[in-house]
Amino acid sequence: MRTVFESSWLTAEWLWVALAAVLGIAVCAVRTRLLGREKTRALPVAAAVLVLAVAATVAVAGARVMVPVGRGEVESVSGTVENFSAPEGRFASSESFSVNGVQFEYDRFDFGFGFHKTGVLSEGDQVEMEYVELDGKNVIVRLRVQ
C-alpha cells in the first residue's frame, strides 16, 4: 500500500496565513500611498492583528487534530471503500464513503488538518486509515491505498 496522506503540522492550511500577510501588507502599502504616512499609522498594527488571528485559527484547528494524534488516540480501519458518493455537478465538492461500517465525509474546501482532497478514492478501493472523531465526524489523519 502507498501512503496518500499523513496529517502533520505541515499539512495545515498555512497558505491562509501567508495570504492574510500578503493582503495586509498590500493594503498598508496602498493606503499609505493614497493617504500619506500620518493618516495610516494604525494599518500595520491592523495587518499584524489579522495575520495573528489567522495563525491562531490555524493553530487551534491543528491542535484539535494533532493533539489526539500525538497521544495515539486514533482509531484504525481497513477494508474496501463502500457506498462511495463523489461530487456531482459543477459546484459540488464533498465526498462520502464507508469502510467496514465506519462513515467518512469531507469537502475539498474543509479547513483543517484531516484528509479532504476529492478525486483520490473510488468505490472498491482497498484502504488502511487512521482517524479521530471530532464533533461527531470522523477525520482521516492517515490514508493508505492499494
C-alpha positions, 0 to 999 in steps of 0.5 A, a space after each residue: 500500500 502507498 501512503 496518500 496522506 499523513 496529517 502533520 503540522 505541515 499539512 495545515 492550511 498555512 497558505 491562509 496565513 501567508 495570504 492574510 500577510 500578503 493582503 495586509 501588507 498590500 493594503 498598508 502599502 496602498 493606503 499609505 500611498 493614497 493617504 500619506 504616512 500620518 493618516 495610516 499609522 494604525 494599518 500595520 498594527 491592523 495587518 499584524 492583528 489579522 495575520 495573528 488571528 489567522 495563525 491562531 485559527 490555524 493553530 487551534 484547528 491543528 491542535 484539535 487534530 494533532 493533539 489526539 494524534 500525538 497521544 495515539 488516540 486514533 482509531 484504525 480501519 481497513 477494508 474496501 471503500 463502500 457506498 462511495 458518493 463523489 461530487 456531482 455537478 459543477 459546484 459540488 465538492 464533498 465526498 462520502 464513503 464507508 469502510 467496514 461500517 465506519 462513515 467518512 465525509 469531507 469537502 475539498 474546501 474543509 479547513 483543517 488538518 484531516 484528509 479532504 482532497 476529492 478525486 483520490 478514492 473510488 468505490 472498491 478501493 482497498 484502504 488502511 486509515 487512521 482517524 479521530 472523531 471530532 464533533 461527531 465526524 470522523 477525520 482521516 489523519 492517515 490514508 493508505 491505498 492499494 
